[in-house]
Amino acid sequence: MGIVLNQSFKNTIITYIGFGIGAINTLYLYPVFLGATFYGLTNYITSAANVIMPLFAIGMQNTLVKFYSQYQTDEEKSRFLSFTVLFPLLLIIPLLLIGLVFYDEIIFFVSKKNAIVKSYIWLIPFIGLCMAYFEIFYAWLRVNMHSVFGNFVKEVGLRLFSLFLLIGVYFNWLSVEGFVYATAILYFLAFLITMLYAFSIQKPTFQFTIPTNTKDILVYTFYIILSGSVANLLLDGDKMILNQYMQIENIAFYSVATYIALVISVPSRAMHQIVYPITAKLMHENKHDELNQLYKKTSINLQIVGGFVMLCIFVNINQLYELVPKEYSGGIEVVFMIGLSKYFDLILGNNNAIIFNTKYYRMVLYLGLMLVVLTVVLNMIFIPIFGIFGSAFATLLSITLYSLAKLLFVVKKLNLYPFTKETISSMLLTFVLFLVFYFWEFPFFQLISIALKSILVTIVYVYLNYRFNISPDINKVIDMMLRKIGIKI
């Protein structure tokens, strides 16, 4: 776990810095500087781009990670890297041509409730294309054990420059319409910078040659395209459906709530960047016991860190919403719904990495497709009745069922199990502390109250987890940090 803890720790710090910047953008700058309409529009465009991104990438970011370690020579690896970069063009070009042919029909469909979408529709494929190639070159870095730079660009760079653009809107250097176009340019720059850095780590020799194991690659890639589409639809599909039923301002209200809840999944995102290639290597070498141990460690470590983040959010949620415009306050229930779904997915550790690298990934994909249909149907039922709360409930139900199906599949087929007795202890501890701190209000300014309560939660949560040794890995990190500042236990 040495390299995992090292790069995961760096990625976690970077990601939380990015989420901190994003929190400033989401909770204050977007609602105040852009207004609900253009905030909702920006979120709709980027969410739609994220949904179509797996089609443009053709799953090559996952394919690269799975098969790269199987090549022995530098020449074979170079040919394979060339293939992963050039092959997506075979699908991207036809998709763009189809989009042009049916442009008028697409425009009519997506803008029938919100006409403002019509003028910006072409930004969706442009951003989706940039996202796709960013992920491919990010995977290029990850297989060479350089996950930190790409994570910095993705989590910090995009949000930091969005902050600068929002300040530009405030000072009238940039119009709200210009902000939407500038956001698209940011995604292009993120892709370009990551590509150049990937080339500096491993210089490419582009040649469109077919790998020797092409059949295995293409079969795996086909299923990963669908799997990635499933995951992204579960993540951002609700915002696309909201656009069809409600005014676009509601996407802004929903986005604030989901962003707050998504902070819970940050530890999983950070650890996944480095655990994924290690999982692929262990499975390729048939090291079942080591994989099972890694599964358990990632599960309990993510449960502790993610549980702490969820706890801090939930006990401070009322004060947090006092900082945003009042029209956003209806999203508190959404935070709880989406937050719980993210927590359940997070405690499964490197479950996804295991599934994507096993011969059984097809069955899980079929389950995912069924759940996408369920998500769409539930959203169509609940949004007209309950608004954004209905969408959150549909998401909670769908993601929970999907996560449960994946867990049962890994347990039954691979005899791998992520949970231990510490799992129950960690859950009980988190729940008890929620009951203790949620109803405890400080009569101070919101930020002061949030800071005081968070400090108290941190002290109690960290001490109890350390005292009961729920995660030896985390205890070692705490011991190391205490030794550095001269404290002995």
C-alpha angles and dihedrals in degrees: 000000000000099000089034093055093042098052093032089055091050092045091048092052091047093046093050091049087053092048090048090056089043090052090057089049095044101041099040121000099048096045095042104033100034101027126222096287099056092034089056091045093052091049092048093052095048092043092051089048090052091052094054094039095090090058091054094045091044087213091290093139090064094037090054092054095046099048104028095083090053093068115086108191129058090237092056091048092049092051091049092050090051090051093052091052099044103035096070089064088072089068101028095061096051091045092053091048091051089050090054093049093051096034096123093048092049091049092051093049099049097039103043092100099028114032092187090075091067096076095051103039095110090062090069097070091038093055091040090056092049091048091050096053092041089058092047094053090041088057087049087060095043095056087054089051093250100122099138100073096051090045090053092052093047100042104028108018098054094045095044093053090044086057090053090050091050090052087051089055090050092054091043092244086123131029122230088248090051090052091063091053092043089055089059090052090052091058090050091052091048090055093045095049093046091049093052092048091049089053090051091054095047118009110225128228103200115213125145098231126150115241118238092245094049095138093056091045095050094047091049092044093052092055093043090054089057093041092051090048089052092051094047093045089053089049102043107007092093091064091052091051091047088058089060096052109026141039112278092247088073089064087061091052091047093046093056091053095045092047091055090049093046090064085077090065095052095097090053092049092049097048093042092064093068102023093059097068091041090052090049091052094049092049092047089053092045093236096158099168094050090047091050090050091049089049092055094044095050090047098053094038092052091043092056096044095039092044090054092051092047091048093052091049097046097047091048100039097106093051091043092057091050086069096060129067112285095245088068094057094094089075097075093094089047090058091056093047097047092038093057091049091052092048093053091049091046096055090061089077116200092352093130093049090053094049095048090054100048131087089240096066092109094068092050088051091056089052089050093052090051090052093050088057088048091050093051092047093047091048091049089051101042104035095065089048105037104015117212091352088060090053091050092050091050090051093048092051095045098046092044092052091045092050092047091050092051092048094051091046094055092045095049101038104033102025091232120139126187101194131085134170087276088065092067091043091053093048093048092048092051093048095048092049090049090056091047098050106028095074094039108099128185117216093227139100110298098252092048091048092049092049094048095046092045091052091051092046091049094051095047096040096047093044095050094046090048093044094053092040092229091164119025090193093057091043089056091052090050091048091050092050092048092050090052091057092043101255118137125198 
